[in-house]
Amino acid sequence: VVDRLSVRFGMREFTVKDNRFHLNERPIFIKGVLHQPDYPSSLAAPETEAMARRELELAKEAGFNLMRLHIKTAPRITLELADELGILLYEEPPIGWIKKSPHMRERCEREVREMIMRDRNHPSVVIWGMLNESGNAGYVTHGGAQCIKDDLCALARRLDPSRVIIDDSGGVNGTREPSRMMRPYRDELQTYDDLHVYQRAPVDRAIECYYRHNGDPDVLCFLSEFGFGGMEDIEDTLEQYGDDRLLLKDARFLAQLFESASRGFIERGLDRVFADFAAFGAAARVLQCDAARYHIDAVRANPKTAGYCLTQLCDAGHEWCAGVLDRWRRPKPVFNILKAAQESVRPLINIERTNLVPRQEVPVTVVLANDGDVEGQAELSLQVVGPTNQVLWKKKRSIKIPRRARELWSGTISASGSHGTHRFVVRLMQGGKILGQSSVELHVFPPVEPCDVAIDVVDPARVWRKKCGVLAVLGRIGAPIHVVPPLANTVRVYPDNELAQMLAQVREGAVGIVFEPPDDWNDLAEVMGDPATRATSKDAVGAFLGVYHYVKLHPIFEGLPARGLMRQSYRNVIPPKTFVEPSEEDICGAFDAAPAAAGEYMMDRQDWWGSDILVRRYGDGLLVFTHLRILEHLGEDPVAERLWINLLRHFSRRSVPSPSPQAVHRPLVEWLRKERAEGVRRWMLLGEFPNWGNQGHDTVYPPEEGIDLEATYQGWYQPIAWKQWYARAKDEFIVNLQDAFAPVYEYYPRFDHGTAYAYAEFSSERRQPLRLAIGQQDAMKVWLNGALVFESDTQAPHDQFFNDEAAGFAKQGRNTILVKVSKIPGPFKFSIDLLPDEDKSLQFIWWK
């Protein structure tokens, strides 16, 4: 034999039909993982064949059946091993964030051409992806390669007629043009739902419902990015570099990251909670496990979802938390969680509450994920297991195995009389073999008894007073604790005299607890002229670069899990925001991994850390700020009730209240009155109803048939009710519906398809013509006194805001405005101003 060439080949068909992916004419549920082809020493390619093989074998072992090779053409060995191991590939060229230039088209076409020509004979490759998230880092409308994506898809089709082609994964994020795909042997681009949705951990009920219901039911729905990160063990990772740690880019990056982040760790005394930063990182990796389990179970329970792609396989560059494996391809604990969560047969538990009191009942539904087409009869086993691992309740029944996302069982379970962690365990058995199993933890706490602490609640509308008074004593101005509930989205409508008197009482020795202060709270502090009243909020949700909330051993957390990170027992109360100012007493706080992505090495960064309970000395008293969602969950969650009682008891011991009213800060009172009169406009908002396929805009939802501000309706993923919201003059009276309705959600603009309503009233001295100045981001309809005066189905790009006008007549006396806004993914806002059409001296009075 003079020469020999051996080539591996395969034959398969991969396509999309009936809103599902199909492999060899059978539906396949895609369980994908995003892979950054980034390596610790060489950056561009695996250092060894063993490393290349290891990462693919581990991906398959974890249960993934597809790898998305992200914005960089993969090395040849990755494709060869994928062919061998039977892993599907979704491959992208390195043009995802390219800038416009005279050479851009030539460069993009060359990259697409060379990728396809090199790799089109690999049977593992089933999808070619052109762009990612609008094709430019700044999300500029028509920026980067966005303007040539159709041409790139056409080029890819000419080079390869046999594969699925995706024009822009998550591209709607910026341009508001939906992602599109070409099916094999087709030339037309077809719209589908391509979602990049990152949610936090701990995972609350709203997040579960969001994943369970997301997606347009009439098109393919592919969740192509999601996940929550768990930081790698930085010191151990650095050790793997050996003597090269000062020579290699990623090693230098990690060394400086560790130095910067650990400085705050020591300053906050967290070495007395976690021993060292490595232990803190280990706790973060456990939180990543919680997120993966809950997120994937919720996604798999959604019958509209055709597949997902978890971010991501390995830590890479500044994405030092995102990986299932660290950058040396060593599994994190989430690896084993994924093996279980991605089993082809898995019972999926849907439970409304997981924080209970003894003997409390809770409804449960169990559906089945059955991706393996398992059939026949089976035995369903249900158990409630107590804190000492004893079986407290069990039920067995014979069933016929249903298809994917079909119900197995629904009923009610209850906690025992014991405190501690219970588990609800579901197993599906066939012939003595476990086909699939899952469990969920139930956290059982003793009921909270009322305390004798007197509180004064700043709540002139009496919205919060009754709820706050169930477990405390409602007092008057001389109470030791003054409570400011989350009254509005702007401090400009907080009650002037009551708020000023609260601050005066604190200055004299009392304690004021401000729950969820609005983002413009520091405008009040500027008027006060006292930096001690400042409380600067910062988002603290997290995504693949996580945010991790820690709890110290402290009286406020007595009877609750402490000396660690907030996990699932804190799912309802965990704060969506933290404070950047240092606290006089460090009780609980947050570490944000995102500054690593700031585009610079992190020397002397201060924004890694935040205070979840901010304690500030103000005069002789204390101002306490927190975004912990305690008050909303009183009467529903024993953790919220325990925190409430502990807060009151702890700070009442530090309060020396004055028995009489104090002189208030008059400039503050006058500023609040002026801002309330001139600087805000009140709306009542309701949302979101479904807007799948933009059909919600033409669907008549209840507000169009009559306004009932006390009513509750079913939204697209959870019950919805009218809520009060204020537009500010400093924002040109824009109503940001995204802020008003958004679930806990981070990093990208919301991918919702939703319809919302806004209702307001105004009065006019007499009947007169008027003009409505309209600011439009999304499709809108406007009714004035029940008559439709404006209608548009325009969806403006995210970086634009259109202005328009409508004409109408104001009645003498009370007038009503109803606005309907229907969005596709992207921003969600509008504005309306009233302009007299004739007599410029006439004024309209907006309702208060």
C-alpha positions in Angstrom: 0.0 0.0 0.0 1.6 3.3 -1.1 -1.0 5.6 0.4 -4.2 5.4 2.4 -6.8 7.9 3.5 -9.5 7.1 5.9 -12.4 9.5 6.2 -15.3 9.3 8.7 -18.7 10.1 7.2 -22.3 9.9 8.2 -25.8 10.3 6.8 -28.6 12.1 8.6 -31.4 14.5 8.1 -32.0 17.5 10.4 -34.8 19.9 9.8 -37.7 21.9 11.4 -41.3 21.0 11.0 -44.5 21.3 13.1 -42.5 23.8 15.3 -40.1 21.1 16.4 -36.6 20.1 15.5 -36.5 16.7 13.7 -33.6 14.3 13.3 -34.0 11.5 10.8 -37.7 12.1 10.6 -38.3 11.9 14.4 -38.8 14.9 16.7 -35.8 15.7 18.9 -35.9 18.0 21.9 -32.6 20.0 21.8 -30.6 20.1 25.0 -27.8 22.3 23.9 -24.9 24.0 25.5 -23.2 27.1 24.3 -19.4 26.6 23.9 -16.9 29.4 23.7 -14.0 27.9 21.8 -11.5 29.5 24.3 -8.7 27.6 26.0 -6.7 28.5 29.1 -3.2 28.6 27.6 -3.5 28.8 23.8 -6.8 30.7 23.8 -7.6 29.7 20.2 -7.5 25.9 20.2 -7.2 22.9 22.6 -3.8 22.4 24.0 -4.0 18.7 23.5 -6.3 16.2 21.8 -7.1 14.8 25.3 -8.5 18.2 26.3 -10.6 18.4 23.1 -12.0 14.9 23.7 -12.6 15.5 27.4 -14.8 18.6 26.9 -17.0 16.8 24.3 -17.3 13.6 26.3 -18.2 15.6 29.4 -20.9 17.5 27.5 -22.4 14.3 26.3 -22.2 12.8 29.8 -24.0 15.8 31.2 -26.9 15.1 28.9 -26.4 17.6 26.1 -27.1 16.5 22.6 -26.0 19.8 20.8 -23.2 22.2 21.2 -23.5 25.8 19.9 -20.0 26.8 18.8 -20.3 30.4 19.6 -19.1 33.3 17.4 -15.8 31.6 16.5 -15.2 28.8 14.0 -14.3 25.7 15.9 -10.9 23.9 15.5 -11.1 20.9 13.2 -10.6 18.4 16.0 -13.8 19.5 17.7 -15.8 18.7 14.6 -14.1 15.3 14.1 -14.8 14.3 17.7 -18.4 15.5 17.5 -18.8 13.2 14.4 -17.3 10.3 16.4 -19.3 10.9 19.6 -22.6 11.8 18.0 -23.0 15.3 19.2 -24.9 17.8 17.0 -23.2 21.1 16.3 -24.6 24.6 15.6 -21.6 26.5 14.2 -21.0 30.3 13.9 -18.3 32.4 12.1 -16.3 35.0 14.1 -18.4 38.0 12.9 -20.9 38.2 15.8 -19.6 41.6 17.0 -18.0 43.0 13.9 -17.8 46.8 13.4 -18.9 48.4 10.2 -16.1 49.3 7.8 -15.4 49.4 4.1 -14.0 45.9 4.4 -16.8 44.4 6.6 -18.8 42.7 3.8 -15.7 41.1 2.3 -14.6 39.9 5.7 -18.0 38.5 6.7 -18.5 36.7 3.4 -15.0 35.2 3.5 -15.6 33.9 7.1 -18.9 32.4 6.2 -17.6 30.9 3.0 -14.5 29.4 4.5 -16.4 28.0 7.5 -18.9 26.2 5.3 -16.5 25.0 2.7 -14.3 23.5 5.4 -17.0 22.0 7.6 -20.0 21.1 5.4 -19.0 17.4 5.1 -19.2 16.9 8.9 -22.5 15.2 9.6 -22.4 16.6 13.2 -23.0 20.1 11.9 -26.8 20.7 11.6 -27.1 24.5 11.9 -25.2 27.4 10.5 -25.6 30.6 12.5 -24.7 33.9 10.9 -24.9 36.6 13.6 -25.5 36.9 17.4 -27.6 39.6 19.1 -27.9 42.0 16.2 -24.3 41.6 14.9 -22.8 44.5 16.8 -21.7 45.0 20.4 -23.5 48.3 20.9 -26.8 47.0 19.6 -26.9 49.9 17.1 -29.8 49.6 14.7 -28.5 48.4 11.4 -25.0 48.4 12.9 -22.3 45.8 12.3 -23.3 43.0 9.9 -27.0 43.5 10.6 -27.4 45.2 7.2 -26.0 42.2 5.3 -27.5 39.3 7.2 -29.9 38.4 4.4 -27.0 38.2 1.9 -25.0 36.1 4.3 -27.9 33.6 4.6 -28.2 33.5 0.9 -24.5 32.9 0.5 -24.7 30.1 3.1 -27.6 28.5 1.2 -25.7 28.5 -2.1 -22.8 26.8 -0.4 -24.9 24.2 1.5 -28.5 23.5 0.6 -28.9 20.8 3.3 -28.7 22.5 6.7 -30.8 24.9 8.8 -29.5 28.5 8.6 -30.2 31.0 11.4 -29.8 34.7 10.5 -29.4 36.3 14.0 -29.6 34.5 17.3 -31.4 36.8 19.8 -31.1 39.6 17.2 -34.5 41.0 18.2 -32.6 42.1 21.3 -31.5 45.2 19.5 -33.3 45.7 16.1 -36.7 44.3 17.1 -36.6 42.3 13.9 -37.4 38.7 14.8 -34.9 35.9 14.4 -35.4 34.0 11.2 -34.3 30.6 9.8 -34.0 28.8 6.5 -35.1 25.2 6.6 -33.0 22.8 4.5 -33.6 23.1 0.7 -35.6 26.3 1.2 -34.5 29.8 0.2 -37.0 31.8 2.2 -36.4 33.1 5.7 -39.0 32.0 8.3 -39.7 33.8 11.6 -39.3 31.9 14.8 -38.9 32.7 18.5 -35.2 32.8 19.5 -34.9 33.8 23.1 -31.9 34.8 25.3 -33.4 34.9 28.8 -31.3 35.0 31.9 -33.0 34.6 35.3 -31.5 34.7 38.8 -31.0 32.3 41.6 -32.7 31.7 44.0 -35.6 30.9 41.7 -39.0 32.2 42.7 -42.4 31.3 41.6 -42.6 34.1 39.0 -39.4 32.9 37.3 -40.7 29.3 37.1 -44.0 30.4 35.6 -42.1 32.7 33.2 -40.1 29.7 31.8 -43.2 27.4 31.8 -45.3 29.7 29.6 -42.8 31.7 27.5 -42.8 31.3 23.7 -45.1 31.9 20.7 -47.4 28.8 20.4 -47.6 29.2 16.6 -43.8 29.1 15.7 -40.7 27.2 16.7 -39.6 28.4 20.1 -35.9 27.9 20.9 -34.3 29.2 24.2 -30.9 29.6 22.7 -29.3 31.3 25.8 -30.1 31.0 29.5 -28.4 30.1 32.7 -26.9 31.3 36.0 -23.2 31.2 36.7 -21.2 29.7 39.6 -17.7 31.2 40.0 -14.7 29.0 39.4 -12.2 28.4 42.2 -9.8 31.2 41.2 -6.8 30.2 43.3 -7.0 26.6 42.2 -7.5 27.6 38.6 -4.4 29.8 38.8 -2.3 26.9 40.2 -3.0 24.9 37.0 -1.0 27.6 35.0 2.2 26.8 37.0 5.1 29.0 36.2 3.3 30.5 33.2 0.7 32.3 35.2 2.4 35.7 34.8 2.9 35.2 31.0 -0.6 34.3 29.9 -3.4 36.7 29.4 -6.2 34.7 31.2 -3.9 33.9 34.1 -3.0 37.6 34.6 -6.7 38.5 34.4 -7.7 36.0 37.1 -4.9 37.0 39.4 -5.9 40.6 39.3 -9.6 39.7 39.6 -8.8 37.7 42.7 -6.8 40.5 44.3 -9.6 43.1 43.6 -12.6 41.0 44.6 -11.0 39.4 47.7 -10.1 42.8 49.2 -13.8 43.5 49.8 -14.3 40.0 51.1 -11.8 40.7 53.9 -13.1 44.2 54.6 -16.6 42.8 55.1 -15.3 40.2 57.5 -16.6 37.4 55.3 -13.5 35.3 56.2 -15.4 34.7 59.5 -18.4 33.3 57.5 -16.8 31.4 54.6 -13.2 30.9 55.9 -11.8 32.1 52.6 -12.7 33.2 49.2 -12.5 29.7 47.8 -15.3 28.6 50.2 -17.3 31.6 49.1 -16.9 30.4 45.5 -17.9 26.9 46.5 -21.2 28.3 47.9 -21.8 30.2 44.6 -21.3 26.9 42.7 -24.0 25.3 44.9 -26.4 28.2 44.0 -25.6 27.5 40.3 -26.9 24.0 41.0 -30.2 25.3 42.3 -30.6 27.5 39.3 -29.9 24.8 36.8 -32.4 22.4 38.4 -35.3 24.8 38.6 -34.7 26.6 35.3 -34.4 23.4 33.3 -37.3 21.7 34.9 -39.5 24.8 34.2 -38.3 25.0 30.6 -38.9 21.3 30.0 -42.4 21.6 31.4 -43.2 24.2 28.7 -44.9 22.3 25.8 -44.1 25.2 23.4 -40.3 24.9 23.8 -38.5 22.9 21.1 -35.2 23.1 22.9 -32.7 25.1 24.8 -29.0 26.0 24.9 -27.5 26.5 28.3 -24.8 29.2 28.8 -22.2 27.7 28.9 -19.9 24.6 28.7 -16.7 26.1 30.1 -15.5 29.2 31.8 -13.8 31.5 29.3 -12.0 34.8 29.5 -14.0 37.3 31.7 -16.9 34.8 31.7 -15.4 33.3 34.8 -18.7 32.1 36.3 -20.7 30.8 33.4 -19.2 27.3 32.9 -20.5 23.8 33.7 -16.7 23.1 33.6 -14.0 25.4 34.6 -11.5 26.6 32.0 -9.3 23.6 32.6 -12.3 21.4 31.7 -12.9 20.1 35.2 -16.6 19.7 36.2 -18.2 21.9 38.7 -21.0 20.5 41.0 -23.6 21.6 38.5 -22.4 18.9 36.1 -24.0 16.1 38.2 -27.2 18.2 38.6 -27.4 18.5 34.8 -27.0 14.7 34.4 -30.1 14.2 36.4 -32.1 17.2 35.1 -31.5 16.2 31.5 -32.5 12.6 31.8 -34.7 11.6 28.9 -37.5 10.7 31.3 -38.0 13.0 34.2 -41.0 13.9 36.4 -41.3 17.7 36.7 -42.8 19.0 39.9 -44.9 22.2 39.9 -45.5 23.4 43.4 -46.8 26.8 44.4 -45.0 27.3 47.7 -41.9 25.7 49.2 -41.7 27.8 52.4 -44.3 26.3 54.8 -45.4 26.2 58.5 -46.0 22.8 60.2 -48.9 20.9 58.7 -49.5 23.4 56.0 -51.0 22.0 52.8 -49.9 23.0 49.3 -51.2 22.0 45.9 -48.8 20.1 43.5 -48.9 19.0 39.9 -46.5 16.6 38.3 -45.9 16.4 34.5 -43.6 14.1 32.6 -40.7 15.0 30.4 -40.4 12.1 28.0 -37.9 12.7 25.3 -37.0 9.1 24.9 -40.5 8.0 23.7 -40.7 5.5 26.6 -44.1 3.7 26.5 -46.1 1.2 28.4 -47.4 0.8 31.9 -45.4 2.1 34.9 -45.8 2.7 38.6 -45.8 6.2 39.9 -44.4 6.6 43.5 -45.0 9.8 45.5 -43.4 10.4 48.9 -43.0 13.2 51.5 -39.8 12.7 53.4 -39.2 14.4 56.7 -36.1 16.1 58.2 -34.8 12.9 59.6 -35.3 11.0 56.3 -38.4 9.3 57.5 -41.3 8.7 55.0 -44.2 10.8 56.3 -46.7 10.2 53.4 -46.7 8.0 50.3 -48.9 7.1 47.4 -48.5 4.7 44.6 -50.5 4.2 41.4 -50.3 2.4 38.1 -50.3 4.6 35.1 -49.8 4.6 31.3 -46.7 6.5 30.5 -47.7 9.8 28.8 -45.9 11.8 26.2 -43.8 14.9 27.0 -45.3 17.6 29.2 -48.4 15.5 30.0 -49.8 15.4 33.6 -48.8 12.5 35.8 -50.6 13.5 39.0 -52.1 16.5 40.8 -53.2 16.8 44.4 -52.3 18.2 47.8 -49.4 17.4 50.1 -48.6 18.8 53.5 -45.7 19.3 55.8 -45.4 17.4 59.0 -45.5 18.9 62.5 -41.7 19.1 62.5 -39.5 22.0 61.5 -36.7 21.6 59.0 -36.3 20.6 55.4 -38.8 18.1 53.9 -38.6 16.6 50.4 -41.3 15.7 48.0 -40.0 12.8 45.9 -41.5 11.5 42.7 -40.3 8.3 41.0 -41.5 6.5 37.8 -40.8 2.8 38.0 -41.1 0.0 35.3 -40.2 -3.6 36.0 -38.4 -2.6 39.3 -36.2 -0.1 37.4 -36.3 3.6 38.0 -37.2 5.3 34.7 -37.0 8.8 36.1 -37.1 10.6 39.4 -37.0 14.1 40.8 -37.6 15.9 44.1 -38.2 19.3 45.6 -37.3 20.7 49.0 -39.9 22.1 51.3 -38.6 24.4 54.0 -40.8 24.2 57.1 -40.4 27.0 59.7 -42.2 27.5 63.0 -45.1 30.0 62.8 -44.1 33.5 63.9 -45.7 35.0 67.0 -46.6 38.7 67.1 -44.1 41.0 68.9 -44.8 44.0 71.1 -42.7 46.5 69.2 -44.6 49.7 68.4 -44.3 51.0 64.8 -45.4 54.1 63.0 -46.2 53.3 59.3 -45.8 56.1 56.8 -48.8 55.1 54.7 -51.5 57.8 54.3 -53.4 55.7 51.8 -53.6 52.8 54.3 -52.4 50.3 51.8 -49.7 48.7 54.0 -50.7 49.6 57.5 -53.0 46.7 58.2 -50.5 44.1 56.8 -47.7 45.6 58.9 -49.8 45.6 62.0 -50.6 41.9 62.1 -47.3 41.0 63.8 -46.5 44.4 65.4 -48.2 47.1 67.4 -49.4 50.0 65.4 -48.2 53.2 67.2 -47.9 56.9 66.6 -45.2 59.4 66.0 -43.3 58.5 69.2 -42.9 54.9 68.2 -39.3 53.5 68.3 -39.6 52.2 64.7 -40.8 54.2 61.7 -41.6 52.1 58.7 -41.6 53.5 55.1 -43.2 50.8 52.8 -42.5 50.8 49.0 -45.1 53.5 48.3 -44.3 54.4 44.7 -41.7 54.2 41.9 -40.6 57.8 42.7 -39.9 59.5 45.9 -41.6 62.6 44.5 -45.0 61.3 45.6 -44.1 60.2 49.1 -46.2 62.1 51.7 -44.4 65.3 52.4 -45.1 66.0 56.1 -45.1 62.4 57.2 -41.8 61.6 55.5 -40.2 64.7 56.8 -41.5 64.0 60.3 -40.1 60.5 60.1 -36.7 61.8 59.2 -36.9 64.4 62.0 -37.7 61.6 64.5 -34.8 59.5 63.3 -32.5 62.5 63.7 -33.5 62.7 67.3 -32.8 59.0 68.1 -35.5 56.8 66.5 -35.0 54.2 63.8 -36.5 54.5 60.3 -36.7 51.4 58.0 -37.2 52.3 54.4 -38.3 49.4 52.2 -37.4 49.3 48.5 -36.6 53.0 48.1 -37.1 54.2 44.6 -34.2 54.9 42.3 -34.5 58.6 42.7 -34.3 58.5 46.5 -31.0 60.4 46.4 -32.8 63.4 44.8 -34.4 63.8 48.3 -30.9 63.5 49.9 -29.7 66.3 47.7 -32.5 68.5 48.9 -31.7 67.5 52.5 -28.1 68.4 51.9 -27.0 65.5 54.2 -25.0 62.6 52.7 -26.2 60.4 55.6 -29.6 60.1 53.9 -28.2 58.8 50.6 -29.0 55.2 49.5 -27.8 54.4 46.0 -29.4 51.4 44.6 -27.7 49.0 42.1 -29.2 46.0 40.2 -28.3 42.8 42.0 -30.0 40.0 40.0 -27.2 38.2 38.1 -27.0 36.1 35.0 -24.2 33.9 33.7 -22.1 36.4 35.6 -23.9 35.8 38.9 -24.8 37.9 41.9 -24.5 36.1 45.2 -26.3 37.4 48.3 -24.6 36.5 51.6 -26.1 36.3 55.1 -24.1 36.7 58.3 -24.9 35.2 61.7 -27.0 38.1 63.1 -30.1 38.6 65.2 -32.0 39.7 62.1 -31.6 36.2 60.7 -32.3 34.3 63.9 -34.3 31.2 63.2 -33.3 31.3 59.5 -30.5 29.9 57.4 -27.4 32.1 58.0 -23.6 32.0 57.6 -23.9 31.4 53.9 -25.5 32.5 50.7 -29.2 33.0 50.2 -30.6 29.9 48.6 -34.1 28.6 47.9 -35.6 29.4 51.3 -35.0 33.1 50.5 -36.6 32.8 47.0 -39.5 35.2 47.8 -37.6 37.9 49.7 -34.2 38.1 48.0 -33.5 41.7 46.9 -33.4 42.6 43.2 -31.2 45.5 44.2 -28.4 46.3 46.6 -26.8 49.5 47.9 -23.3 50.8 46.9 -22.7 52.7 50.2 -20.9 50.8 53.0 -23.2 49.9 56.0 -22.5 50.9 59.5 -23.4 47.3 60.4 -22.7 44.7 57.7 -25.5 42.2 58.1 -26.1 40.8 54.6 -24.9 41.9 51.2 -24.2 40.9 47.6 -21.2 40.1 45.5 -21.6 41.0 41.8 -19.3 39.1 39.3 -20.2 41.4 36.4 -17.4 44.0 36.9 -15.1 41.4 35.4 -16.7 42.2 32.1 -16.1 45.9 32.3 -13.3 45.9 29.7 -10.4 46.5 32.0 -8.5 44.8 34.7 -10.2 45.3 38.0 -7.7 47.0 40.2 -9.3 48.9 43.0 -12.8 48.2 41.8 -15.4 49.1 44.5 -18.6 47.8 42.8 -18.0 44.1 43.4 -19.9 44.4 46.7 -23.1 45.8 47.9 -25.1 46.1 51.2 -28.5 44.3 51.2 -29.4 46.0 54.5 -27.9 49.4 54.6 -27.6 51.0 58.1 -26.7 54.7 58.2 -26.2 56.9 61.2 -28.4 60.0 60.8 -28.2 62.4 63.7 -28.8 60.4 66.9 -30.8 57.7 65.1 -30.4 55.2 62.3 -31.8 55.0 58.8 -32.1 51.5 57.6 -32.6 50.8 53.9 -33.4 47.4 52.2 -34.7 45.9 49.0 -35.5 42.7 50.7 -39.1 41.9 49.6 -40.4 41.4 53.1 -43.6 43.4 53.3 -45.1 42.0 50.1 -44.9 38.5 51.5 -46.2 39.0 55.1 -49.0 36.5 55.6 -47.7 34.3 52.9 -44.1 33.3 53.7 -42.8 32.4 57.1 -39.3 33.6 56.1 -40.6 37.1 55.4 -42.5 37.1 58.6 -39.5 36.0 60.6 -37.3 38.7 59.0 -40.0 41.3 59.8 -40.2 40.4 63.5 -36.4 40.1 63.8 -35.8 43.5 62.1 -38.3 45.2 64.5 -36.8 43.6 67.6 -33.2 44.2 66.7 -33.6 47.9 65.8 -36.0 48.7 68.6 -33.2 47.9 71.0 -31.1 50.6 69.3 -33.9 53.2 69.2 -34.3 56.1 71.6 -37.4 57.8 70.3 -38.7 61.2 71.0 -42.2 61.3 72.5 -43.3 64.4 70.6 -43.3 65.8 67.1 -40.1 67.4 65.9 -39.4 70.4 63.6 -39.3 69.2 60.0 -36.9 70.1 57.2 -39.1 72.8 55.5 -37.2 72.8 52.1 -37.9 69.1 51.8 -41.6 69.5 52.4 -41.8 72.3 49.9 -39.8 70.4 47.3 -42.0 67.3 47.7 -45.2 69.3 47.3 -43.9 71.1 44.3 -42.7 67.9 42.6 -46.0 66.1 43.4 -47.9 69.0 41.8 -45.7 69.6 38.8 -43.2 66.9 38.4 -45.3 63.7 38.2 -48.3 62.2 36.6 -50.2 59.2 37.9 -51.2 56.2 35.8 -52.8 52.9 36.7 -51.1 50.1 34.8 -52.2 46.5 34.0 -50.1 43.9 32.3 -49.0 41.7 30.6 -51.6 40.0 28.6 -50.4 37.7 25.7 -49.2 39.2 22.4 -48.1 36.1 20.6 -47.7 36.7 16.9 -48.7 40.4 17.5 -52.3 39.2 17.9 -52.7 40.7 21.3 -53.0 44.2 19.9 -56.2 43.3 18.1 -57.6 41.1 20.9 -60.2 42.8 23.1 -59.0 42.3 26.7 -61.2 43.3 29.7 -60.1 46.9 30.1 -61.5 47.7 26.7 -64.9 46.6 27.9 -64.8 48.5 31.2 -62.4 49.7 33.8 -62.4 47.9 37.1 -59.3 49.0 39.0 -60.0 46.3 41.7 -60.1 43.4 39.3 -57.5 40.6 38.9 -56.9 38.9 35.5 -54.8 36.1 34.2 -51.7 37.4 32.4 -49.6 35.4 30.0 -47.6 33.8 32.8 -49.1 34.9 36.1 -52.2 36.7 37.6 -52.1 40.5 37.1 -53.8 43.4 38.8 -53.8 47.2 38.3 -50.9 49.0 39.9 -50.1 52.6 40.5 -47.2 54.1 38.5 -45.9 57.6 38.1 -44.3 59.3 35.1 -41.8 62.0 35.9 -41.3 65.4 34.3 -37.5 64.8 34.4 -38.1 61.8 32.1 -40.4 63.7 29.8 -43.3 61.8 31.4 -42.3 58.6 29.8 -44.1 55.6 31.3 -41.6 52.7 31.4 -43.8 49.6 31.3 -40.7 47.4 31.3 -39.8 48.6 34.7 -43.4 48.3 35.9 -44.1 44.7 34.8 -40.8 43.0 34.3 -40.1 39.8 36.1 -36.7 39.5 37.8 -34.6 39.7 34.7 -31.1 40.7 33.9 -28.6 41.6 31.2 -30.8 41.8 28.1 -33.9 43.8 27.2 -37.0 41.8 27.9 -38.0 39.2 25.4 -41.6 39.4 26.3 -44.5 39.4 23.8 -47.0 41.3 25.9 -49.9 43.7 25.9 -50.5 46.2 28.6 -53.0 48.9 29.5 -52.5 52.3 31.1 -55.4 54.3 32.5 -55.5 58.0 33.7 -57.9 60.8 34.3 -57.8 64.6 33.9 -60.2 67.5 34.3 -60.9 70.4 32.0 -62.5 73.7 32.8 -64.8 73.4 29.8 -65.4 71.4 26.6 -62.5 72.1 24.2 -60.5 70.6 21.5 -57.1 69.2 22.4 -54.0 67.6 21.0 -52.3 64.5 22.4 -48.6 64.5 22.0 -47.7 60.8 21.8 -44.3 59.2 22.3 -44.3 55.7 20.9 -41.9 52.7 21.3 -44.4 49.9 20.6 -47.8 49.3 18.9 -50.3 51.7 20.5 -54.0 52.5 20.7 -55.3 55.5 22.6 -58.9 56.1 23.7 -60.1 59.5 24.9 -63.3 59.3 26.8 -64.0 55.9 25.2 -63.4 57.1 21.6 -60.4 55.7 19.7 -58.2 58.7 18.7 -54.9 57.0 17.9 -53.8 53.7 16.5 -50.4 52.5 15.3 -48.8 49.0 14.9 -45.2 50.5 14.7 -42.5 48.8 16.8 -39.6 51.4 17.0 -36.0 50.1 17.2 -34.7 50.0 20.7 -32.5 53.1 20.3 -35.4 55.2 18.8 -38.6 56.8 20.2 -41.1 58.1 17.7 -43.3 61.1 18.2 -46.8 61.6 16.9 -50.0 63.5 17.6 -53.7 62.8 17.8 -56.7 65.2 18.0 -59.7 65.0 20.3 -62.2 66.8 22.5 -62.0 67.2 26.3 -65.3 67.3 28.2 -66.0 69.8 30.9 -65.0 68.1 34.1 -63.7 64.5 34.3 -62.0 62.9 31.3 -60.4 59.5 30.8 -57.5 58.2 28.8 -56.9 54.5 28.1 -53.7 53.4 26.4 -53.0 50.0 25.0 -49.4 49.1 24.3 -48.4 45.8 22.6 -44.7 44.9 22.5 -42.4 42.4 20.9 -39.1 41.8 22.5 -37.3 45.0 23.3 -38.1 48.2 25.2 -41.7 48.8 26.5 -42.7 52.4 27.0 -44.8 55.4 25.9 -45.6 59.0 26.8 -48.6 61.2 26.4 -48.9 64.9 26.9 -52.1 67.0 26.7 -51.9 70.2 24.7 -54.8 72.8 24.4 -55.7 73.3 20.7 -57.1 76.8 20.9 -57.0 78.8 24.2 -53.4 78.4 25.3 -54.3 79.7 28.8 -56.6 76.8 29.6 -54.9 74.0 31.6 -55.7 70.4 32.1 -55.5 69.1 35.6 -54.1 65.5 35.9 -55.5 63.3 38.5 -53.6 62.9 41.8 
